């Protein structure tokens, strides 16, 4: 029995629709799993920098100086992220999203594993912290190229009327990476003595990165290049020097994309990294397990909320959701430190658990808000540069500045003021950034008319 031409055409369309649906699901999964692994590795370092590295790599310094030195190596990774964004942004806009993302995943996994076997200062002296800095640099380069590629993989495959939701899936990697990294360290910490944890226990989660990378590679190898980039290749519209071109043509969008992250990224690292050192010092005296468990719950709450706020941005607009989150963050900083300094354990624990809700309001729609600001041919590099430049002014120095402010003023409200100022910067930058929520971002002419 043969099908008539109309039936054959409908069958072919149904098969194509089903295949596209499978690719969309694979792209969302590959993006989320990939960013989860990248951020698992990255957050392991942040947690270890607060709890372990001062003793392992800077044992001769005072608690304050050792913490500063440890967080300084933490900052190095942030400083390297724009380099990764430029390097992988060039190739992501030249050869495609998929191939570039495989390289970033391998680079991050190998760097993290090597940190797990790096001897401390007691064995290798000054060479140990120097190698730690080098590996942290490689981590920063890797994560600098990862974010925009993962976001584009999901957004450019997905329903163009639901870009906020699709862009929020790779953002889940931050929450799930924090859950896995913090959860693993918490498990090791609670099942070993303090001496064993400092000696070898902290290394186990770093070494397990290799297993996660193997899983991530398997998933990423199953996906095809995004149809948006494939169309660009077919039309021979790929740029020769995309990063240089996006810097020349869209400097405003790059700078504004970085500045809108001030009230998102900076407080995030205060809540997830600095607070570990803050609450476990001699003044507060909480155990590291108490703080780690609270942070783990906060990550779980954010994991649920990120796609919710991403979806809301599809219905009410990116900027409206984002600016609301920034305004709440500006106020939340004062409430947060009032709760941390209350001296009441359950109040402190509650603050830890809900500390990332204002962050989720911004981070959910953030991927689509930034990525939509650049045309397809320049999107990997432009979005990556804007996103990662914030690392130098927001996330990177956050723990360092917060540590200095506490030492200088002796009160957590100094950090609250720091968060408030960051919120004002974000609100001003976001108001100046064009909202492309309802625009056709597959057409570069959209940006020529803007």
N, C-alpha and C positions, 0 to 999 in steps of 0.2 A: 504493500500500500504506500503510495507516494503522497506527500503533503502538497496542497496547492501553494502557489507562491506566497500568498498572504500568511498562511499558517507557518511556512518555513521562516518567513521574516520575523514573525512574532516569536517563534521558538529561538531563533538566533538572538533576538533582543533580550529574551528572558535569560538565556545563557550568559550573555554579556553583563546583564544586571546582576546576576548571581555571582559571577566572577568578580565584578567590581566590589560587591558587598564583602566578599571574602578578603579582597585586598585591603579594603578599608579597615576591617577588623584586624588583619595582620599588621597593618601600618600602625594602628593605635597601640596594639600589643607590643610591637617592636620598639616604638617610641617610649612607651612607659617602662618596659623592662630595661631598655638601654639606659635611660636616665636614672632609673632606680639603682642600677649597678654603679654608674658614675658617681651619684651622690652618696651611695653607701660608702664608697671609697673615700670620698671627699670629707664626709662627716665623721668618719672614723678618725681621721687626722685631727679634726677640730676637738672632738671629745678627748682624745689622747693628749692633745696639746694642753688642755686644761687640767687633766688629772694625772698624767704619767710623765710626759716629756720633760717637765722641769727637773724631775728626779733622775731620769735616765740620761738626758743629754746635757743638762745644765746643773749638775749636782753640787757645784761649789758656790752657787749664787744664793742670796737670800730668797725667801719665798716671793717677795714682791719683784725682785730683779729676775728671778728664774721664770716667773709667770710672764713678765714682759718679754723676755728673750724667747720664750716658747711661742707666745702670740705673735712675735715678730716673724718667726718662721711660717706661721699660719698666714700672715699678711703676704708673704712672698708668693704664695699660690694665687692670691687674688691679683697681684701685680702682673702675673704671667697670663692671666685669662684674656686680656685684650690681644696679646700676641697670638694666642691660640685662635681667637675669633678672626683675626686678620688672615692668618695662615690657612686655616681650614675654610674660612669664608671664601677665599680666592678659589680654592679647589671645589668647594661645594657648589659655587655658581658657575664653575667651568666644566666639571666632569659629572656632577650630580650629587644628590643627597646621600644615597645609599653607600657608595664606595667610601666617602669621607667618614661616615659614621662608623664604619668597621675599623678604620685606623684609630679614631679617637678612643673607641672602646678598648682596643688592644693596648694603647699607650697608657691609659689609666690603670688597667689591670696589672700590667707589668710593674709600673711605678709603685703601686700600693703593696704588691707582694714583696718587692725589694725592701720597702720600709719595714715589713714584718720580720726580715732577717738581718736588719742593720744592727751591728753591735753598738752598745752605748758608749758614753764618754769614758767610763771606767776601763774599757778594753781598748778603745781606739783614740782616746783623747780628743783633741780639737777636730780631728778628721771626721768623727762621727756626726757632730752637728752640721759640718759643711756638706757631707753627703746627704743628710736629712734635707737640707735646703735645696740641693740639686733635685732630689726626688720630688720634693714639694713643687718645684718649678715645673717639672714634667706633668704632675697632676694638674696644675693650673692651666697649662697649655692644652691638655686633653679636654678638660671640662669647658675651656673657652671655645673649643670647636664643636662640642657636643650639643649644647642647648639649642642653638638655632636650627641645626640639622634635624634634631628630633621633633621640634615644633613644626617645621615645614613638612616633614614626612607625614605627620598626622593631619595637619591643616590642608595640605595640597591634595591629599587623597580623599578627604572627607566631604560631607555635604557642605556646600559653600554658604548655605543659610544657617549653618550651625558651627561656624568657625570658632566661636567662643568656647563651646563645649569640646570640640575636637582639639583645640589648642590647650585645653586644661588637662588632657590625659597625660602628656609628657610632664606637666607640672606635678603630677602625682608622684613622679620620681623623687622629688624633694622630700615629701612626707614619708613615702615608703622606704627611701634610702635612709632617712633619719630613724625610722622605726627599726629597720634591720641592723643598722650600725650601732645605734644606742642600745637596742635590745640585746644584741650579741655581746657587747661590752658589759652590759648589766648582768647577763647570765654568767659570763666568766668571772666578773667581780664578786658576785654573790656565792659562787661555788669554789672560790680560792681564797687563801689568806691574802692580806694586804701585801705582804712581802712577795708571795708567789705572783700576784697580779702585776706588780711593778717589774718583777724579774723576767717573767715569760708569758704570763696569762694574756696581757694586752696584745701580744703578737698573733694569737690564734685568729681573730677576726680579719686581720690584715692578710694572712696567708690564705684564708678561704676565698679571697677575692678571685683567685684563679678559677675556682669552680663556677662562680657567678658569671665570669667573663665567657667561659665556654658555653654556658646556657644562652647568654645574650647573643653571641656570635651565631649560634645555630638558628635563633629566631630571626635575626637580621638578614641572614643569607636567604631566607624564604620569600622576601618581599621584592617587588619590582620597583623601578624608579617611579617617582610621582608623575601623574599625567600632566600636571602643569609644567614641570621641567621638561618632560618628554616633548611637549608641544613647542617649547622654546627651542629645543634642539632641532626639531623638524623644520621650524621656520628659520633656522640658522641665525637666531637672535642672541646666541650666547656671547657675552662680552669677553674681550681678551684680558682686560685688567679690571675685573668687577669691583674689587675693594677700592682701588684708586678712584674709580668712577663714582662709586657711591659716596665717598668722602667729598668729592668735588661737587656732586649734584645734590646731595641730601645731608649736608652738615647739620642743619637745624634739627632734622629728625633724629640724627644720631645723638646729638647732645641732649635733646629733650627726652629721648628714650632712656638715657642714663640717669637724668635727674628725676624722672618719675619714680625711679627705684629707691630713692633716698629713704622714704618712710616705709618701704617694704624690706629691702635687703639689710639695712643697718640694724633695725630692731630685731630682725630675725637672728642675727649672730650674737646679739646681746642676750636674747632669750635662750638660744641653744648652745652657745659656747661660753660666753663670759659668765653667765649665771652659775655655771658649774664651779668656777673658781670663786665666785662671790659668796655663794651659800656654804661652801665647804671650808671657808677660812676660819681663823680662830675667833672672830667676832660673832659669826652666826652659828658655826659648829654643826651644821647638818651633815649627815653622812652622804657620801657620793651615790650610794644606792638610792637614797631618798630623792635626790635631785634627778638622777637618771630615770627613775620610774615615772616621776612627774613629767619629764621631758618626753618620754615615750608615749604617755597618754596624750600629751599635746599634739604630737605628731599624728596619732590616730584620729583625733578630732579634726585636724586639718585635712587628713586624707579623705574624710567624708565630705568636707565642705568645699574643697577645691572645684570639683565638677559642678556643684550647685551654683557657685558664683560664676563659673564659666558659662553655664547655661543661662543664668539671669542676664548676663551681658549680651546675649543674643536677642533677648526680648526687650530690655530697657536701655541698652547701649553700654558700651565698654566704659566710657569716661564717667558715667553716672555712678556705676558700681565702684569703680576704682577710686574716685575722689571721695566717696563716702567712707571707704575703708581707710584712706589716708587721714581724713579728719578724725575718725574714731581712734586711730593709732596715736595721733598727737595728744589726745586726752588720756588714752589708756596707759601711756608711759608713767604718768603720775600715780594712777591707781595701782599699777603693777608693782612699783617699788614701795608704795605704802603697804601693800599686802606682804611683800617679801620681808620688810623690816618690822612687821607687826610683832614678831616673837611668838606668834601662835601657829603651831605646826600645821593644823588643818587649813588655815588661811594661806600660808605659804604654799602648801601643796596644791590648793585650788588655783592660786595664781599661776603655778607652773603648768597645770593641766589646761587652762583656758588661754594661756599666753599667746597662742598663735592664731586666734580667731580673726583679729583685725588684719593679720598678715594674709590669711586665706582670702579675704575679701579683695585684696589687691592682686595676689599671685594667681588666682583662678583666671581672671580675664586678661592678665598681663601679657601672656604669650601672643594672643591674637592682636591685642592693642599695639604691641611693638612691631610684630611681623607684618601687619597690614599697612604699616607706614612706609613700606618700601616696595618697589615693583619687583616682579618675579625674577628678572635677570640680575637683580642686585640684592635680593632679599636675604640670602644666607649671610653674606658679608655685612650688610647694613644692620639687620636685626642683631647679629652676633656682636658687632662692635658696640652698638647702643647698649645692649644688655650687659656686656662684659666690662665696658668702661666704668660702670657703676661700681664694679668690684674695687677699683682704685680709690674712689672717694667715699663709698658707702660701706660695703661689706668688709673689705680688707682691714681698714683701720678701726673698725667698730670696737672689737675687743680691746685693742691697745688703748684707744681714747677713753673707753669706759673704765678701764683699769686705772689710767692716769687721773681721771676725774674723781673717782672714789678716793684715791690716795691723796689728792690735792684738797678736796672739799669735805671728805669724810661723810658724805651722805649720798644715798641712791638717787635723790632728787636731782642731783647734778646730771646724772644720766637721763633722767626724765626730761630735763630741759633740752638735752641733746636730741632726744627723740622728737620733741615738740618742734624744734627748729627744722629737723629733717622733714616733718610733715608739711610745714609751710612751704618748703622748697618744692616738694612733690606736687602740692596743690597748684602752685604757680606754673610749674612745667606742664602738668597735665592739661591745664586750661588752655595752654598755647599749642598743644598737639592736636592735629586734625583727627577726627573720628571717622574711620572707614568701615564701620560696622555694617552699613547698608550698601557698600560699594562693591563693584566687580573688580576684585584684586587680580584676576587673571589677565586683565587688559592693561598693559603698561600705559595706554592713553589716559587711563583714569588719573594717573599721577602727573601726566603732562598738563592736564586741565586744572589740577589742584593749585 
